[in-house]
């Protein structure tokens, strides 16, 4: 709920201020510039404190790592997702109801494979969205971000090994939950991205022919293992439900 910004002197008490309410005042067409200045002066220290509290990309990643998602608990995880979205909004400096569109827009830019720095996206904002995508994103978004990560990696092998290992905040962790089903089509999409980038790395001289071949085989086996682990988890869940 937004505050009544047409009555500047009756804005909620300072203790209830947050960055969204401050932004509403600043961009409002219902109040004058003088009223906006008066509001900023009156709440200068509180606004400064709010700005200082903006979550950094590293802090956001740490918070996400300390908010574990639970296997076979989709309802609880849905509440966690709602909280994560609010935290992402704070980190990005936008409203929670603007997060979905922000993610869609940045996903389109990531899919273009152009360097985000040339597209007006800060590294911090990219890292915050990436952390959220590998936790709650759509499968297509996960594949797009994986492709971008590998395409722009200084060390493609390190990035690939890391994201396909569990407890890394990467692809493996995304598919550990049955709700993110690693179907055959998605598996092919992931491997095609891996194979494409290994070939590009070999062509550019970043990795050797032997490294490209061995890593391609390892990645294929690793993706199959992730899929089989998910199938095993689903079988365990079904067995418990039938007991």
TAQUI-V325035 format. One record per pair of residues at least 24 apart in sequence whose C-alpha atoms are under 6 Angstrom apart, sorted by the first residue. I is the first residue (numbers start at 1). GAP is how many residues later the second one is. D is the distance in Angstrom with one decimal. If there is no record, write none. Layout:
<<I;GAP;D> <I;GAP;D>>
//
This chain:
<<6;24;5.4> <6;25;5.7> <20;75;5.9> <54;37;5.7> <55;36;4.6> <57;67;5.1> <57;71;5.2> <71;106;5.8> <111;33;5.5> <113;35;5.9> <134;36;5.7> <134;40;5.6> <135;39;5.7> <147;46;5.7> <182;45;5.8>>
//
